[in-house]
Amino acid sequence: MTPPRRDLDRLLSRLTPTLQPGTYVYASLAGVAAPPPALAAVAVATVREAEGLSVVVEAAQAAAFGLAPQLAVAWLTLAVSSDLAGCGLTAEVSTALAEAGIACNMVAGCHHDHLFVPVADAQAALARLRALQADAAGRRGAAEGVPR
């Protein structure tokens, strides 16, 4: 296992965003505190809220469970291994996407950060994140005296 990283430019220079296959949706199960086991097995993310359970699940799975989609999203994963206690990565990524007019919902896993963006913006989000990665790599190289 790769150790988590805290140096922000180092993290950004290693983002390596990947678009996961498929279309995912946000859906809500009103008044439900925990997903049924079959739904829990296929959910990408769940959040328990006072109003019920929010889930992110593949669109076909949502349909199979009779869930009403709230938003169709693409799922991007940042390959860099970041520290859950680290500071700044989420802010840098979300700011870069916001400046490009791309809505983003982020979820941190124990090993990687995951972004959910509107399906129509998936390729633009990838391009923006790759540019953010390249900019950070350039700053690191300049700071270390490595020519671009």
C-alpha positions as CSV (number, residue, x, y, z in Angstrom):
1,M,0.0,0.0,0.0
2,T,1.3,3.5,-0.9
3,P,1.6,5.8,2.1
4,P,-0.7,8.8,2.1
5,R,0.7,12.1,1.0
6,R,0.2,15.5,2.7
7,D,2.3,17.8,0.5
8,L,-0.3,19.6,-1.6
9,D,1.7,20.2,-4.8
10,R,2.9,16.6,-4.7
11,L,-0.7,15.4,-4.3
12,L,-1.9,17.6,-7.1
13,S,0.9,16.5,-9.4
14,R,-0.2,12.9,-8.9
15,L,-4.0,13.3,-9.2
16,T,-4.3,11.0,-12.2
17,P,-8.1,11.3,-12.5
18,T,-9.9,8.3,-14.0
19,L,-13.4,8.2,-15.3
20,Q,-15.2,5.1,-14.0
21,P,-17.5,3.4,-16.6
22,G,-21.2,3.9,-16.4
23,T,-23.7,6.5,-15.3
24,Y,-24.5,6.9,-11.7
25,V,-27.4,8.7,-9.9
26,Y,-28.1,10.3,-6.6
27,A,-31.3,9.0,-5.0
28,S,-33.0,9.3,-1.7
29,L,-34.8,6.8,0.4
30,A,-37.1,8.9,2.6
31,G,-37.4,7.8,6.2
32,V,-34.9,4.9,5.7
33,A,-31.9,4.9,8.0
34,A,-30.0,1.9,6.4
35,P,-30.1,0.5,2.9
36,P,-31.6,-2.9,2.2
37,P,-28.7,-5.4,2.0
38,A,-29.1,-5.8,-1.8
39,L,-28.9,-2.1,-2.3
40,A,-26.0,-1.7,0.2
41,A,-24.1,-4.2,-1.9
42,V,-24.2,-2.1,-5.0
43,A,-24.2,1.4,-3.6
44,V,-21.1,3.4,-4.3
45,A,-21.8,5.8,-1.4
46,T,-24.4,6.3,1.2
47,V,-25.1,9.2,3.6
48,R,-27.6,9.0,6.4
49,E,-29.5,12.2,6.8
50,A,-32.5,13.3,9.0
51,E,-34.8,13.0,5.9
52,G,-33.6,9.5,5.1
53,L,-30.8,7.8,3.2
54,S,-29.0,9.3,0.2
55,V,-27.4,6.9,-2.1
56,V,-25.1,7.0,-5.1
57,V,-25.7,4.0,-7.3
58,E,-25.4,3.0,-10.9
59,A,-28.4,4.2,-12.9
60,A,-29.5,0.7,-13.9
61,Q,-29.3,-0.4,-10.2
62,A,-31.4,2.6,-9.2
63,A,-34.0,1.6,-11.8
64,A,-34.0,-2.0,-10.6
65,F,-34.7,-0.8,-7.0
66,G,-37.4,1.6,-8.2
67,L,-35.4,4.7,-7.0
68,A,-36.2,8.1,-8.4
69,P,-32.9,9.7,-9.7
70,Q,-32.2,13.2,-8.3
71,L,-29.1,13.8,-10.5
72,A,-27.3,11.7,-13.1
73,V,-23.5,11.8,-12.5
74,A,-20.2,10.5,-13.8
75,W,-17.8,9.0,-11.2
76,L,-14.2,10.1,-11.3
77,T,-11.5,8.7,-9.0
78,L,-8.3,10.4,-8.1
79,A,-5.6,7.8,-8.1
80,V,-3.4,9.7,-5.7
81,S,-3.3,8.3,-2.2
82,S,-4.2,11.2,0.1
83,D,-4.3,11.5,3.8
84,L,-7.8,11.7,5.3
85,A,-6.4,14.2,7.8
86,G,-4.7,16.2,5.0
87,C,-5.8,19.7,4.2
88,G,-6.3,21.5,0.8
89,L,-6.8,18.8,-1.8
90,T,-10.6,18.9,-1.7
91,A,-10.5,22.7,-1.8
92,E,-8.1,22.8,-4.8
93,V,-10.0,20.3,-6.8
94,S,-13.4,21.7,-6.1
95,T,-12.2,25.3,-6.8
96,A,-10.7,24.2,-10.1
97,L,-13.9,22.6,-11.2
98,A,-16.1,25.5,-9.9
99,E,-13.9,28.0,-11.9
100,A,-14.8,25.9,-15.0
101,G,-18.5,26.0,-14.1
102,I,-18.6,22.3,-13.2
103,A,-20.6,21.1,-10.2
104,C,-18.8,18.6,-8.1
105,N,-19.7,16.4,-5.1
106,M,-16.7,14.8,-3.5
107,V,-16.5,11.7,-1.3
108,A,-13.3,10.7,0.4
109,G,-12.5,7.0,0.7
110,C,-9.7,5.6,2.9
111,H,-7.5,5.3,-0.1
112,H,-8.7,7.7,-2.8
113,D,-11.0,10.7,-3.4
114,H,-14.0,10.3,-5.6
115,L,-15.9,13.0,-7.5
116,F,-19.3,13.0,-8.9
117,V,-20.0,15.5,-11.7
118,P,-22.9,15.9,-14.0
119,V,-22.7,13.4,-16.8
120,A,-22.5,16.1,-19.5
121,D,-19.5,17.6,-17.8
122,A,-17.4,14.5,-17.3
123,Q,-14.9,15.1,-20.1
124,A,-14.5,18.8,-19.2
125,A,-13.9,17.8,-15.6
126,L,-11.2,15.3,-16.7
127,A,-9.5,17.9,-18.8
128,R,-9.6,20.5,-16.0
129,L,-8.2,18.0,-13.4
130,R,-5.5,16.9,-15.8
131,A,-4.5,20.6,-16.3
132,L,-4.5,21.1,-12.5
133,Q,-2.2,18.0,-12.3
134,A,0.1,19.4,-15.0
135,D,0.3,22.8,-13.4
136,A,1.3,21.3,-10.0
137,A,3.9,19.1,-11.7
138,G,5.3,22.2,-13.3
139,R,5.5,24.0,-10.0
140,R,7.2,21.0,-8.4
141,G,9.7,20.7,-11.2
142,A,10.5,24.4,-11.0
143,A,10.9,24.3,-7.2
144,E,13.2,21.3,-7.5
145,G,15.2,22.9,-10.4
146,V,13.9,20.4,-13.0
147,P,13.4,22.0,-16.4
148,R,9.9,21.7,-17.8
